[in-house]
Amino acid sequence: HQPFSVDSMYCSSISPNIARFAGFGELVGYRGKSVNVPSLGPRVLARYANSIFTDSTISEDDALPCFRPLSPDDVPLVGEVTAVPGLFLHTGHGTLGWTLSLATADCLAQAVSDRIGSEEPSLTTFVLPDNSVIERKLLSPDRFM
């Protein structure tokens, strides 16, 4: 593990007595598959939280890690999987999940809506509420096949 600066950490209040800390990701695999891979995340987050809230008693056991699936090209997978008709994906956002999820959810809704009543949707773009356009092939789950 490489050291990193706590200057890039993120803290937000989610209630009067609860704070959310974030700021990095670790590529360690899946739960159960990476049992022997040590994670610095909980220890670093607890140390950072205690440095900000000096009267706190936060330990690494208080940390709740979560998985953020990341695609190989760091672009989300959004749309129907051609090999499995009716299977739609909305995943692979990585650390940009909160940032991209609303826009890509709109894209997914368009993909599902376009598929209803149509054997072969012919649309090649998604149109976002601000009228910006995204080529469907850029988000296609099939782009790695």
C-alpha positions as CSV (number, residue, x, y, z in Angstrom):
1,H,0.0,0.0,0.0
2,Q,1.2,3.4,-0.9
3,P,0.9,6.3,1.6
4,F,-1.5,9.1,0.7
5,S,-2.3,12.5,1.9
6,V,-5.2,13.0,4.3
7,D,-5.6,16.4,2.6
8,S,-7.7,14.5,-0.1
9,M,-10.1,12.9,2.5
10,Y,-13.7,13.9,2.5
11,C,-16.0,14.3,5.5
12,S,-19.7,15.1,5.5
13,S,-22.3,15.2,8.3
14,I,-25.2,12.8,7.7
15,S,-26.9,13.6,11.1
16,P,-26.1,15.6,14.2
17,N,-23.9,12.8,15.7
18,I,-22.8,10.9,12.6
19,A,-20.2,11.8,10.0
20,R,-19.2,10.1,6.8
21,F,-15.5,9.9,5.9
22,A,-14.3,8.9,2.4
23,G,-11.5,9.7,0.1
24,F,-9.8,6.7,-1.4
25,G,-10.3,3.3,-2.9
26,E,-8.4,0.1,-2.6
27,L,-8.2,-2.6,-5.3
28,V,-8.5,-5.7,-3.1
29,G,-11.1,-7.9,-4.9
30,Y,-14.3,-9.2,-3.5
31,R,-15.4,-10.2,0.0
32,G,-14.6,-13.8,0.6
33,K,-12.1,-13.9,-2.3
34,S,-9.6,-11.5,-0.7
35,V,-9.7,-12.7,2.9
36,N,-6.0,-12.4,3.3
37,V,-5.6,-9.0,1.6
38,P,-5.0,-6.4,4.4
39,S,-6.9,-3.2,4.1
40,L,-5.5,0.1,5.5
41,G,-8.8,1.8,4.9
42,P,-10.6,1.4,8.2
43,R,-7.4,2.3,10.2
44,V,-6.7,5.3,8.1
45,L,-10.3,6.6,8.2
46,A,-10.4,6.1,12.0
47,R,-7.1,8.0,12.5
48,Y,-8.3,10.8,10.2
49,A,-11.7,11.0,12.0
50,N,-10.0,11.1,15.4
51,S,-7.6,13.9,14.2
52,I,-10.6,16.1,13.3
53,F,-12.9,15.2,16.2
54,T,-10.3,15.0,19.0
55,D,-12.8,14.0,21.7
56,S,-14.0,11.0,19.6
57,T,-13.3,7.4,20.3
58,I,-13.7,6.0,16.8
59,S,-11.9,2.8,16.0
60,E,-11.3,0.9,12.8
61,D,-14.1,-1.5,13.9
62,D,-16.5,1.4,13.4
63,A,-15.7,1.7,9.7
64,L,-18.2,0.4,7.2
65,P,-16.3,-0.4,4.0
66,C,-18.3,-0.8,0.8
67,F,-17.5,-2.0,-2.7
68,R,-17.6,0.4,-5.6
69,P,-17.5,-1.7,-8.8
70,L,-15.2,-0.1,-11.4
71,S,-15.2,-1.0,-15.1
72,P,-11.8,-1.6,-16.8
73,D,-12.0,1.8,-18.6
74,D,-13.4,3.7,-15.6
75,V,-16.7,4.4,-17.6
76,P,-19.9,3.0,-16.2
77,L,-21.7,0.0,-17.8
78,V,-25.2,1.2,-18.6
79,G,-27.8,-0.5,-20.9
80,E,-28.9,-3.9,-22.1
81,V,-26.6,-6.8,-22.4
82,T,-27.0,-8.1,-25.9
83,A,-26.2,-11.7,-25.0
84,V,-28.9,-11.8,-22.3
85,P,-32.0,-9.9,-23.6
86,G,-33.8,-8.1,-20.9
87,L,-30.8,-7.9,-18.6
88,F,-29.9,-4.2,-18.0
89,L,-26.8,-3.1,-16.2
90,H,-26.2,0.1,-14.2
91,T,-22.8,-0.5,-12.6
92,G,-19.1,0.2,-12.8
93,H,-19.2,3.9,-11.6
94,G,-16.3,3.4,-9.2
95,T,-15.6,6.4,-7.1
96,L,-17.9,8.5,-9.2
97,G,-21.0,6.7,-8.2
98,W,-22.7,9.6,-6.5
99,T,-21.5,12.0,-9.2
100,L,-22.7,10.1,-12.2
101,S,-25.5,7.9,-10.9
102,L,-28.4,10.3,-11.6
103,A,-27.4,10.9,-15.2
104,T,-26.7,7.3,-15.9
105,A,-29.9,6.2,-14.2
106,D,-31.7,8.5,-16.7
107,C,-29.8,6.7,-19.5
108,L,-30.8,3.3,-18.1
109,A,-34.5,4.4,-17.9
110,Q,-34.3,5.4,-21.6
111,A,-32.8,2.1,-22.5
112,V,-35.5,0.1,-20.7
113,S,-38.3,2.3,-22.1
114,D,-36.9,2.0,-25.6
115,R,-36.8,-1.7,-25.3
116,I,-40.4,-2.1,-24.2
117,G,-42.4,-3.0,-27.3
118,S,-39.4,-3.0,-29.6
119,E,-37.4,-6.1,-30.5
120,E,-34.4,-4.1,-31.7
121,P,-34.1,-0.5,-30.4
122,S,-32.4,1.5,-33.1
123,L,-31.6,4.6,-31.0
124,T,-27.8,5.3,-30.8
125,T,-27.8,8.1,-28.2
126,F,-29.1,8.9,-24.8
127,V,-30.5,12.4,-24.3
128,L,-30.1,13.9,-20.8
129,P,-32.5,16.4,-19.3
130,D,-30.2,19.3,-20.2
131,N,-30.4,18.0,-23.9
132,S,-26.8,16.9,-23.9
133,V,-26.3,13.7,-25.8
134,I,-24.2,10.6,-25.0
135,E,-23.5,7.9,-27.5
136,R,-25.0,4.6,-26.2
137,K,-22.0,2.6,-27.4
138,L,-19.7,4.6,-24.9
139,L,-21.7,3.2,-22.0
140,S,-22.7,-0.2,-23.5
141,P,-22.0,-3.3,-21.3
142,D,-21.1,-5.0,-24.6
143,R,-18.1,-2.8,-25.3
144,F,-15.8,-5.4,-23.6
145,M,-17.0,-8.3,-25.6
